[in-house]
Amino acid sequence: MSEPLIINARLAAPVETVRRALTDPAELRVWLAEHAEVELPQRYEFWGRYTPEGDAPHQRLIHADEHSLRFAWLLDGVETTTGIDPRAEGPDSTVITLTQSHFDFAEAMSGSSIRGALQTYWSLSIANLAAHLEGRPLLPRTDFTSADLCGELVIAAPMAAVYESLTDSEQASAWFGYPIGIEPWVGGRYAMGGFETGYAAKVIDVEPGRKLSVDWGPVGVTTWELAESDGKTKLTFVQSGFDEQNPPYAAWSGSVAGLAELRRYHEMADWQPIWLSVEMPTTADAAS
């Protein structure tokens, strides 16, 4: 048996505010799911197009008290287990720990099971929870009923500064929270993990100061484009060229979650990432 996926993040809000956002169905409908119904300690359900296999609620509440939530979640025929534990770090700071069983990185890479999207699904959800608590617009949520993967966000920073942070390896590694090697020219490498990892995607289109496209192979081509917007920068992000019968939801959700930190990186004078650590399971099918 292996360990579960563990995600730790710092949220800029009192723990009572975070608990309310996690358990109030009206707030859950803002940052997490299209539909949510909560009646603690009997019921904790969310579903809809922004939820994997969200045709109906598939959660079963296991435990709920003032400190934690734990629920079973049936995905692709397997009952997984999710735990959410917020704890006060200070008067206006909360550390949230999310644990998720049955996540397999191989399934994320192959798209063979919707469970492969769990890491990036929860990363994007927590990023949107942070945005909700900070009073910022939400990031585009992944529509698991659609193969149309596109969205936009506005960043309160000059276009030149945003472009530099998207194409400079050091800055991109800082806000994304993971080493990225970038050669921002046609034919250049775009290497998650840095240039020494042995595999890099290929830059296939560049308009200096405005646009860049990267070919990732089976998961398709990612393109972002910048435009001026009332002194701010509008970033439009698109994933295309993939097998529309198996959309790369995991890759898309992870990319969009990263853009949450890009926005905070530019908009906060004392920027610190919300992410404290992410611990990946060592083998497939983490135990519940």
Phi and psi restraints in degrees (value plus and minus 20) as a CYANA .aco file:
   2 SER   PHI    -130.3   -90.3
   2 SER   PSI     152.0   192.0
   3 GLU   PHI    -100.7   -60.7
   3 GLU   PSI     135.5   175.5
   4 PRO   PHI     -97.6   -57.6
   4 PRO   PSI     144.5   184.5
   5 LEU   PHI     -82.8   -42.8
   5 LEU   PSI     115.3   155.3
   6 ILE   PHI    -149.7  -109.7
   6 ILE   PSI     106.3   146.3
   7 ILE   PHI    -141.7  -101.7
   7 ILE   PSI     106.1   146.1
   8 ASN   PHI    -136.5   -96.5
   8 ASN   PSI     112.7   152.7
   9 ALA   PHI    -163.3  -123.3
   9 ALA   PSI     133.0   173.0
  10 ARG   PHI    -124.3   -84.3
  10 ARG   PSI     107.9   147.9
  11 LEU   PHI    -133.3   -93.3
  11 LEU   PSI     116.5   156.5
  12 ALA   PHI    -106.8   -66.8
  12 ALA   PSI      49.2    89.2
  13 ALA   PHI    -183.4  -143.4
  13 ALA   PSI     133.3   173.3
  14 PRO   PHI     -81.7   -41.7
  14 PRO   PSI     133.5   173.5
  15 VAL   PHI     -82.0   -42.0
  15 VAL   PSI     -53.0   -13.0
  16 GLU   PHI     -84.9   -44.9
  16 GLU   PSI     -57.4   -17.4
  17 THR   PHI     -86.8   -46.8
  17 THR   PSI     -60.5   -20.5
  18 VAL   PHI     -84.7   -44.7
  18 VAL   PSI     -64.4   -24.4
  19 ARG   PHI     -81.0   -41.0
  19 ARG   PSI     -59.0   -19.0
  20 ARG   PHI     -84.4   -44.4
  20 ARG   PSI     -62.3   -22.3
  21 ALA   PHI     -84.4   -44.4
  21 ALA   PSI     -48.5    -8.5
  22 LEU   PHI    -101.9   -61.9
  22 LEU   PSI     -41.0    -1.0
  23 THR   PHI    -143.3  -103.3
  23 THR   PSI     -32.2     7.8
  24 ASP   PHI    -105.0   -65.0
  24 ASP   PSI      99.1   139.1
  25 PRO   PHI     -80.7   -40.7
  25 PRO   PSI     -53.4   -13.4
  26 ALA   PHI     -84.6   -44.6
  26 ALA   PSI     -60.6   -20.6
  27 GLU   PHI     -91.2   -51.2
  27 GLU   PSI     -57.8   -17.8
  28 LEU   PHI     -79.8   -39.8
  28 LEU   PSI     -54.7   -14.7
  29 ARG   PHI     -90.2   -50.2
  29 ARG   PSI     -38.4     1.6
  30 VAL   PHI     -98.6   -58.6
  30 VAL   PSI     -71.2   -31.2
  31 TRP   PHI    -127.9   -87.9
  31 TRP   PSI     -37.7     2.3
  32 LEU   PHI    -130.7   -90.7
  32 LEU   PSI     -77.5   -37.5
  33 ALA   PHI    -159.6  -119.6
  33 ALA   PSI     139.1   179.1
  34 GLU   PHI     -86.0   -46.0
  34 GLU   PSI     -57.6   -17.6
  35 HIS   PHI    -151.0  -111.0
  35 HIS   PSI     123.7   163.7
  36 ALA   PHI    -174.0  -134.0
  36 ALA   PSI     120.0   160.0
  37 GLU   PHI    -156.8  -116.8
  37 GLU   PSI     109.4   149.4
  38 VAL   PHI    -153.7  -113.7
  38 VAL   PSI     108.1   148.1
  39 GLU   PHI    -160.3  -120.3
  39 GLU   PSI      66.1   106.1
  40 LEU   PHI     -94.0   -54.0
  40 LEU   PSI     121.7   161.7
  41 PRO   PHI    -119.9   -79.9
  41 PRO   PSI       7.9    47.9
  42 GLN   PHI    -121.2   -81.2
  42 GLN   PSI     -51.4   -11.4
  43 ARG   PHI    -161.3  -121.3
  43 ARG   PSI     114.2   154.2
  44 TYR   PHI    -167.8  -127.8
  44 TYR   PSI      82.2   122.2
  45 GLU   PHI    -155.2  -115.2
  45 GLU   PSI     123.0   163.0
  46 PHE   PHI    -167.8  -127.8
  46 PHE   PSI     126.8   166.8
  47 TRP   PHI    -182.7  -142.7
  47 TRP   PSI    -197.1  -157.1
  48 GLY   PHI      94.5   134.5
  48 GLY   PSI    -194.3  -154.3
  49 ARG   PHI     -88.6   -48.6
  49 ARG   PSI     -40.2    -0.2
  50 TYR   PHI    -110.9   -70.9
  50 TYR   PSI     -11.0    29.0
  51 THR   PHI    -138.4   -98.4
  51 THR   PSI     112.7   152.7
  52 PRO   PHI     -75.5   -35.5
  52 PRO   PSI     113.0   153.0
  53 GLU   PHI      27.5    67.5
  53 GLU   PSI      29.2    69.2
  54 GLY   PHI    -112.1   -72.1
  54 GLY   PSI       6.4    46.4
  55 ASP   PHI     -83.7   -43.7
  55 ASP   PSI     -45.7    -5.7
  56 ALA   PHI    -176.6  -136.6
  56 ALA   PSI     143.6   183.6
  57 PRO   PHI     -90.5   -50.5
  57 PRO   PSI     109.8   149.8
  58 HIS   PHI    -141.7  -101.7
  58 HIS   PSI       2.6    42.6
  59 GLN   PHI    -122.0   -82.0
  59 GLN   PSI     128.8   168.8
  60 ARG   PHI    -152.0  -112.0
  60 ARG   PSI      95.3   135.3
  61 LEU   PHI     -86.6   -46.6
  61 LEU   PSI     109.3   149.3
  62 ILE   PHI    -121.7   -81.7
  62 ILE   PSI     -62.0   -22.0
  63 HIS   PHI    -175.1  -135.1
  63 HIS   PSI     121.9   161.9
  64 ALA   PHI    -173.1  -133.1
  64 ALA   PSI     108.6   148.6
  65 ASP   PHI    -165.7  -125.7
  65 ASP   PSI    -189.6  -149.6
  66 GLU   PHI     -90.7   -50.7
  66 GLU   PSI     -29.2    10.8
  67 HIS   PHI    -128.6   -88.6
  67 HIS   PSI     -45.5    -5.5
  68 SER   PHI    -177.0  -137.0
  68 SER   PSI     140.6   180.6
  69 LEU   PHI    -146.0  -106.0
  69 LEU   PSI     125.0   165.0
  70 ARG   PHI    -166.4  -126.4
  70 ARG   PSI     105.8   145.8
  71 PHE   PHI    -161.0  -121.0
  71 PHE   PSI     129.8   169.8
  72 ALA   PHI    -104.0   -64.0
  72 ALA   PSI     126.8   166.8
  73 TRP   PHI    -162.0  -122.0
  73 TRP   PSI      91.9   131.9
  74 LEU   PHI     -98.5   -58.5
  74 LEU   PSI      98.4   138.4
  75 LEU   PHI    -156.1  -116.1
  75 LEU   PSI     103.9   143.9
  76 ASP   PHI      32.8    72.8
  76 ASP   PSI      21.4    61.4
  77 GLY   PHI      60.8   100.8
  77 GLY   PSI     -17.1    22.9
  78 VAL   PHI    -140.0  -100.0
  78 VAL   PSI     113.8   153.8
  79 GLU   PHI    -105.5   -65.5
  79 GLU   PSI      87.2   127.2
  80 THR   PHI    -110.7   -70.7
  80 THR   PSI     152.3   192.3
  81 THR   PHI    -150.5  -110.5
  81 THR   PSI     111.6   151.6
  82 THR   PHI    -139.4   -99.4
  82 THR   PSI     114.4   154.4
  83 GLY   PHI    -143.3  -103.3
  83 GLY   PSI     118.8   158.8
  84 ILE   PHI    -150.8  -110.8
  84 ILE   PSI     100.7   140.7
  85 ASP   PHI    -150.9  -110.9
  85 ASP   PSI      83.9   123.9
  86 PRO   PHI    -112.0   -72.0
  86 PRO   PSI     119.9   159.9
  87 ARG   PHI    -158.1  -118.1
  87 ARG   PSI     122.5   162.5
  88 ALA   PHI     -87.6   -47.6
  88 ALA   PSI     111.9   151.9
  89 GLU   PHI    -123.4   -83.4
  89 GLU   PSI     -48.6    -8.6
  90 GLY   PHI    -186.8  -146.8
  90 GLY   PSI    -196.3  -156.3
  91 PRO   PHI     -78.8   -38.8
  91 PRO   PSI     -53.9   -13.9
  92 ASP   PHI    -147.0  -107.0
  92 ASP   PSI      10.1    50.1
  93 SER   PHI    -163.8  -123.8
  93 SER   PSI     114.7   154.7
  94 THR   PHI    -151.8  -111.8
  94 THR   PSI     115.9   155.9
  95 VAL   PHI    -120.8   -80.8
  95 VAL   PSI     106.2   146.2
  96 ILE   PHI    -130.0   -90.0
  96 ILE   PSI     114.7   154.7
  97 THR   PHI    -137.3   -97.3
  97 THR   PSI     102.7   142.7
  98 LEU   PHI    -133.6   -93.6
  98 LEU   PSI     108.8   148.8
  99 THR   PHI    -136.3   -96.3
  99 THR   PSI     121.3   161.3
 100 GLN   PHI    -161.0  -121.0
 100 GLN   PSI     102.0   142.0
 101 SER   PHI    -103.2   -63.2
 101 SER   PSI     147.7   187.7
 102 HIS   PHI      40.5    80.5
 102 HIS   PSI      12.9    52.9
 103 PHE   PHI    -118.5   -78.5
 103 PHE   PSI     110.0   150.0
 104 ASP   PHI    -146.5  -106.5
 104 ASP   PSI      98.1   138.1
 105 PHE   PHI     -80.6   -40.6
 105 PHE   PSI     -52.0   -12.0
 106 ALA   PHI     -81.7   -41.7
 106 ALA   PSI     -56.5   -16.5
 107 GLU   PHI     -90.1   -50.1
 107 GLU   PSI     -51.0   -11.0
 108 ALA   PHI     -85.4   -45.4
 108 ALA   PSI     -60.9   -20.9
 109 MET   PHI     -92.2   -52.2
 109 MET   PSI     -58.5   -18.5
 110 SER   PHI    -108.1   -68.1
 110 SER   PSI     -43.0    -3.0
 111 GLY   PHI      52.0    92.0
 111 GLY   PSI      -0.6    39.4
 112 SER   PHI     -95.5   -55.5
 112 SER   PSI     -38.0     2.0
 113 SER   PHI    -166.1  -126.1
 113 SER   PSI     124.1   164.1
 114 ILE   PHI     -83.1   -43.1
 114 ILE   PSI     -40.0     0.0
 115 ARG   PHI     -83.2   -43.2
 115 ARG   PSI     -41.5    -1.5
 116 GLY   PHI     -86.2   -46.2
 116 GLY   PSI     -35.9     4.1
 117 ALA   PHI    -110.0   -70.0
 117 ALA   PSI     -19.5    20.5
 118 LEU   PHI     -84.1   -44.1
 118 LEU   PSI     -60.5   -20.5
 119 GLN   PHI     -82.7   -42.7
 119 GLN   PSI     -71.0   -31.0
 120 THR   PHI     -94.7   -54.7
 120 THR   PSI     -49.4    -9.4
 121 TYR   PHI     -79.2   -39.2
 121 TYR   PSI     -68.3   -28.3
 122 TRP   PHI     -91.5   -51.5
 122 TRP   PSI     -52.6   -12.6
 123 SER   PHI     -83.1   -43.1
 123 SER   PSI     -65.1   -25.1
 124 LEU   PHI     -86.3   -46.3
 124 LEU   PSI     -58.9   -18.9
 125 SER   PHI     -82.7   -42.7
 125 SER   PSI     -64.0   -24.0
 126 ILE   PHI     -88.0   -48.0
 126 ILE   PSI     -57.8   -17.8
 127 ALA   PHI     -80.5   -40.5
 127 ALA   PSI     -59.3   -19.3
 128 ASN   PHI     -93.6   -53.6
 128 ASN   PSI     -51.9   -11.9
 129 LEU   PHI     -81.4   -41.4
 129 LEU   PSI     -64.4   -24.4
 130 ALA   PHI     -81.2   -41.2
 130 ALA   PSI     -63.5   -23.5
 131 ALA   PHI     -82.3   -42.3
 131 ALA   PSI     -63.0   -23.0
 132 HIS   PHI     -79.6   -39.6
 132 HIS   PSI     -65.1   -25.1
 133 LEU   PHI     -90.5   -50.5
 133 LEU   PSI     -49.3    -9.3
 134 GLU   PHI    -107.1   -67.1
 134 GLU   PSI     -23.8    16.2
 135 GLY   PHI      56.9    96.9
 135 GLY   PSI       3.1    43.1
 136 ARG   PHI    -118.3   -78.3
 136 ARG   PSI     135.3   175.3
 137 PRO   PHI     -80.3   -40.3
 137 PRO   PSI     126.0   166.0
 138 LEU   PHI     -90.6   -50.6
 138 LEU   PSI     135.0   175.0
 139 LEU   PHI     -96.0   -56.0
 139 LEU   PSI     138.1   178.1
 140 PRO   PHI     -79.5   -39.5
 140 PRO   PSI     105.7   145.7
 141 ARG   PHI    -104.0   -64.0
 141 ARG   PSI     130.2   170.2
 142 THR   PHI     -94.8   -54.8
 142 THR   PSI     103.8   143.8
 143 ASP   PHI    -110.9   -70.9
 143 ASP   PSI      84.6   124.6
 144 PHE   PHI     -97.2   -57.2
 144 PHE   PSI     -16.3    23.7
 145 THR   PHI    -124.2   -84.2
 145 THR   PSI     -19.0    21.0
 146 SER   PHI    -150.0  -110.0
 146 SER   PSI     129.9   169.9
 147 ALA   PHI    -119.3   -79.3
 147 ALA   PSI     -12.3    27.7
 148 ASP   PHI    -110.0   -70.0
 148 ASP   PSI      77.5   117.5
 149 LEU   PHI    -123.8   -83.8
 149 LEU   PSI      73.2   113.2
 150 CYS   PHI    -173.2  -133.2
 150 CYS   PSI     135.1   175.1
 151 GLY   PHI    -191.9  -151.9
 151 GLY   PSI     155.9   195.9
 152 GLU   PHI    -169.1  -129.1
 152 GLU   PSI     137.3   177.3
 153 LEU   PHI    -167.0  -127.0
 153 LEU   PSI     138.3   178.3
 154 VAL   PHI    -130.5   -90.5
 154 VAL   PSI     112.4   152.4
 155 ILE   PHI    -136.5   -96.5
 155 ILE   PSI     108.8   148.8
 156 ALA   PHI    -100.3   -60.3
 156 ALA   PSI      51.7    91.7
 157 ALA   PHI    -180.0  -140.0
 157 ALA   PSI     136.0   176.0
 158 PRO   PHI     -84.2   -44.2
 158 PRO   PSI     129.6   169.6
 159 MET   PHI     -79.5   -39.5
 159 MET   PSI     -59.4   -19.4
 160 ALA   PHI     -83.1   -43.1
 160 ALA   PSI     -59.1   -19.1
 161 ALA   PHI     -88.9   -48.9
 161 ALA   PSI     -59.4   -19.4
 162 VAL   PHI     -86.0   -46.0
 162 VAL   PSI     -62.9   -22.9
 163 TYR   PHI     -79.8   -39.8
 163 TYR   PSI     -64.2   -24.2
 164 GLU   PHI     -81.2   -41.2
 164 GLU   PSI     -61.9   -21.9
 165 SER   PHI     -90.4   -50.4
 165 SER   PSI     -40.6    -0.6
 166 LEU   PHI    -106.6   -66.6
 166 LEU   PSI     -39.0     1.0
 167 THR   PHI    -138.3   -98.3
 167 THR   PSI     -30.1     9.9
 168 ASP   PHI    -110.3   -70.3
 168 ASP   PSI     103.8   143.8
 169 SER   PHI     -77.5   -37.5
 169 SER   PSI     -63.5   -23.5
 170 GLU   PHI     -86.1   -46.1
 170 GLU   PSI     -65.8   -25.8
 171 GLN   PHI     -87.6   -47.6
 171 GLN   PSI     -62.9   -22.9
 172 ALA   PHI     -83.2   -43.2
 172 ALA   PSI     -58.8   -18.8
 173 SER   PHI     -84.4   -44.4
 173 SER   PSI     -54.7   -14.7
 174 ALA   PHI     -87.5   -47.5
 174 ALA   PSI     -73.9   -33.9
 175 TRP   PHI     -95.8   -55.8
 175 TRP   PSI     -49.2    -9.2
 176 PHE   PHI     -98.1   -58.1
 176 PHE   PSI     -42.5    -2.5
 177 GLY   PHI      60.4   100.4
 177 GLY   PSI       0.3    40.3
 178 TYR   PHI    -177.3  -137.3
 178 TYR   PSI     121.2   161.2
 179 PRO   PHI     -78.9   -38.9
 179 PRO   PSI     112.8   152.8
 180 ILE   PHI    -153.0  -113.0
 180 ILE   PSI     106.9   146.9
 181 GLY   PHI    -122.9   -82.9
 181 GLY   PSI     104.5   144.5
 182 ILE   PHI    -148.1  -108.1
 182 ILE   PSI     108.0   148.0
 183 GLU   PHI    -133.8   -93.8
 183 GLU   PSI      76.3   116.3
 184 PRO   PHI    -101.1   -61.1
 184 PRO   PSI      40.2    80.2
 185 TRP   PHI    -165.8  -125.8
 185 TRP   PSI     138.2   178.2
 186 VAL   PHI     -80.1   -40.1
 186 VAL   PSI     107.4   147.4
 187 GLY   PHI      71.6   111.6
 187 GLY   PSI     -26.6    13.4
 188 GLY   PHI     -95.3   -55.3
 188 GLY   PSI     146.4   186.4
 189 ARG   PHI    -112.2   -72.2
 189 ARG   PSI     127.8   167.8
 190 TYR   PHI    -149.6  -109.6
 190 TYR   PSI      80.5   120.5
 191 ALA   PHI    -134.0   -94.0
 191 ALA   PSI      86.5   126.5
 192 MET   PHI     -90.7   -50.7
 192 MET   PSI     104.2   144.2
 193 GLY   PHI      79.3   119.3
 193 GLY   PSI     -27.0    13.0
 194 GLY   PHI      77.8   117.8
 194 GLY   PSI     148.9   188.9
 195 PHE   PHI     -88.6   -48.6
 195 PHE   PSI     -34.6     5.4
 196 GLU   PHI    -111.9   -71.9
 196 GLU   PSI     -16.2    23.8
 197 THR   PHI     -95.4   -55.4
 197 THR   PSI     -38.7     1.3
 198 GLY   PHI      78.2   118.2
 198 GLY   PSI     -35.5     4.5
 199 TYR   PHI    -157.1  -117.1
 199 TYR   PSI     115.8   155.8
 200 ALA   PHI    -161.9  -121.9
 200 ALA   PSI     122.2   162.2
 201 ALA   PHI     -92.5   -52.5
 201 ALA   PSI     152.1   192.1
 202 LYS   PHI    -138.4   -98.4
 202 LYS   PSI     110.4   150.4
 203 VAL   PHI     -94.2   -54.2
 203 VAL   PSI     103.5   143.5
 204 ILE   PHI    -135.3   -95.3
 204 ILE   PSI     -31.1     8.9
 205 ASP   PHI    -176.0  -136.0
 205 ASP   PSI     114.5   154.5
 206 VAL   PHI    -161.2  -121.2
 206 VAL   PSI     113.1   153.1
 207 GLU   PHI    -140.8  -100.8
 207 GLU   PSI      80.6   120.6
 208 PRO   PHI     -69.5   -29.5
 208 PRO   PSI     111.0   151.0
 209 GLY   PHI      64.6   104.6
 209 GLY   PSI     -26.4    13.6
 210 ARG   PHI    -159.0  -119.0
 210 ARG   PSI     -57.1   -17.1
 211 LYS   PHI    -171.5  -131.5
 211 LYS   PSI     127.9   167.9
 212 LEU   PHI    -172.1  -132.1
 212 LEU   PSI     118.8   158.8
 213 SER   PHI    -145.4  -105.4
 213 SER   PSI     118.5   158.5
 214 VAL   PHI    -147.6  -107.6
 214 VAL   PSI     109.9   149.9
 215 ASP   PHI    -114.1   -74.1
 215 ASP   PSI      96.4   136.4
 216 TRP   PHI    -120.9   -80.9
 216 TRP   PSI      -9.7    30.3
 217 GLY   PHI      61.5   101.5
 217 GLY   PSI    -149.6  -109.6
 218 PRO   PHI     -77.3   -37.3
 218 PRO   PSI     -50.5   -10.5
 219 VAL   PHI    -104.2   -64.2
 219 VAL   PSI     -20.5    19.5
 220 GLY   PHI      79.0   119.0
 220 GLY   PSI    -183.6  -143.6
 221 VAL   PHI    -130.3   -90.3
 221 VAL   PSI     108.0   148.0
 222 THR   PHI    -119.4   -79.4
 222 THR   PSI     115.1   155.1
 223 THR   PHI    -152.6  -112.6
 223 THR   PSI     110.3   150.3
 224 TRP   PHI    -141.9  -101.9
 224 TRP   PSI     126.5   166.5
 225 GLU   PHI    -157.8  -117.8
 225 GLU   PSI     117.4   157.4
 226 LEU   PHI    -128.1   -88.1
 226 LEU   PSI     129.5   169.5
 227 ALA   PHI    -168.9  -128.9
 227 ALA   PSI     128.1   168.1
 228 GLU   PHI     -88.0   -48.0
 228 GLU   PSI     123.1   163.1
 229 SER   PHI    -168.5  -128.5
 229 SER   PSI      69.8   109.8
 230 ASP   PHI      33.5    73.5
 230 ASP   PSI      27.1    67.1
 231 GLY   PHI      62.3   102.3
 231 GLY   PSI     -23.0    17.0
 232 LYS   PHI    -131.5   -91.5
 232 LYS   PSI    -193.5  -153.5
 233 THR   PHI    -142.8  -102.8
 233 THR   PSI     105.2   145.2
 234 LYS   PHI    -114.4   -74.4
 234 LYS   PSI     105.1   145.1
 235 LEU   PHI    -128.9   -88.9
 235 LEU   PSI     101.2   141.2
 236 THR   PHI    -125.8   -85.8
 236 THR   PSI     111.0   151.0
 237 PHE   PHI    -146.7  -106.7
 237 PHE   PSI     110.4   150.4
 238 VAL   PHI    -157.0  -117.0
 238 VAL   PSI     120.2   160.2
 239 GLN   PHI    -135.6   -95.6
 239 GLN   PSI     109.6   149.6
 240 SER   PHI    -165.7  -125.7
 240 SER   PSI     150.3   190.3
 241 GLY   PHI      55.7    95.7
 241 GLY   PSI      -1.1    38.9
 242 PHE   PHI    -123.3   -83.3
 242 PHE   PSI     152.7   192.7
 243 ASP   PHI     -90.1   -50.1
 243 ASP   PSI      90.0   130.0
 244 GLU   PHI     -89.3   -49.3
 244 GLU   PSI     -31.5     8.5
 245 GLN   PHI    -101.7   -61.7
 245 GLN   PSI     -31.2     8.8
 246 ASN   PHI    -164.2  -124.2
 246 ASN   PSI      50.8    90.8
 247 PRO   PHI     -79.6   -39.6
 247 PRO   PSI     123.9   163.9
 248 PRO   PHI    -101.2   -61.2
 248 PRO   PSI      47.6    87.6
 249 TYR   PHI     -81.0   -41.0
 249 TYR   PSI     -56.5   -16.5
 250 ALA   PHI     -83.9   -43.9
 250 ALA   PSI     -67.7   -27.7
 251 ALA   PHI     -84.0   -44.0
 251 ALA   PSI     -62.7   -22.7
 252 TRP   PHI     -82.8   -42.8
 252 TRP   PSI     -68.6   -28.6
 253 SER   PHI     -81.1   -41.1
 253 SER   PSI     -59.8   -19.8
 254 GLY   PHI     -85.6   -45.6
 254 GLY   PSI     -61.0   -21.0
 255 SER   PHI     -83.3   -43.3
 255 SER   PSI     -64.0   -24.0
 256 VAL   PHI     -87.3   -47.3
 256 VAL   PSI     -58.7   -18.7
 257 ALA   PHI     -78.7   -38.7
 257 ALA   PSI     -58.5   -18.5
 258 GLY   PHI     -81.9   -41.9
 258 GLY   PSI     -55.9   -15.9
 259 LEU   PHI     -85.6   -45.6
 259 LEU   PSI     -42.9    -2.9
 260 ALA   PHI     -80.1   -40.1
 260 ALA   PSI     -62.6   -22.6
 261 GLU   PHI     -93.6   -53.6
 261 GLU   PSI     -51.7   -11.7
 262 LEU   PHI     -77.6   -37.6
 262 LEU   PSI     -64.8   -24.8
 263 ARG   PHI     -84.8   -44.8
 263 ARG   PSI     -65.4   -25.4
 264 ARG   PHI     -84.6   -44.6
 264 ARG   PSI     -56.2   -16.2
 265 TYR   PHI     -76.9   -36.9
 265 TYR   PSI     -59.4   -19.4
 266 HIS   PHI    -106.7   -66.7
 266 HIS   PSI     -48.5    -8.5
 267 GLU   PHI    -116.9   -76.9
 267 GLU   PSI     -33.0     7.0
 268 MET   PHI    -132.7   -92.7
 268 MET   PSI     101.6   141.6
 269 ALA   PHI     -82.8   -42.8
 269 ALA   PSI     -55.3   -15.3
 270 ASP   PHI    -129.3   -89.3
 270 ASP   PSI      25.0    65.0
 271 TRP   PHI     -75.9   -35.9
 271 TRP   PSI     111.1   151.1
 272 GLN   PHI    -155.7  -115.7
 272 GLN   PSI     117.8   157.8
 273 PRO   PHI     -84.3   -44.3
 273 PRO   PSI     130.5   170.5
 274 ILE   PHI     -93.3   -53.3
 274 ILE   PSI     -43.5    -3.5
 275 TRP   PHI     -98.7   -58.7
 275 TRP   PSI     108.8   148.8
 276 LEU   PHI    -118.8   -78.8
 276 LEU   PSI     -63.1   -23.1
 277 SER   PHI    -189.3  -149.3
 277 SER   PSI     134.0   174.0
 278 VAL   PHI    -150.9  -110.9
 278 VAL   PSI     101.0   141.0
 279 GLU   PHI    -129.7   -89.7
 279 GLU   PSI      99.7   139.7
 280 MET   PHI    -110.4   -70.4
 280 MET   PSI     125.9   165.9
 281 PRO   PHI     -79.3   -39.3
 281 PRO   PSI     129.0   169.0
 282 THR   PHI    -108.1   -68.1
 282 THR   PSI     -40.5    -0.5
 283 THR   PHI    -158.8  -118.8
 283 THR   PSI     150.5   190.5
 284 ALA   PHI     -88.5   -48.5
 284 ALA   PSI     135.6   175.6
 285 ASP   PHI      35.9    75.9
 285 ASP   PSI      51.0    91.0
 286 ALA   PHI     -78.1   -38.1
 286 ALA   PSI     124.9   164.9
 287 ALA   PHI     -91.7   -51.7
 287 ALA   PSI     128.3   168.3
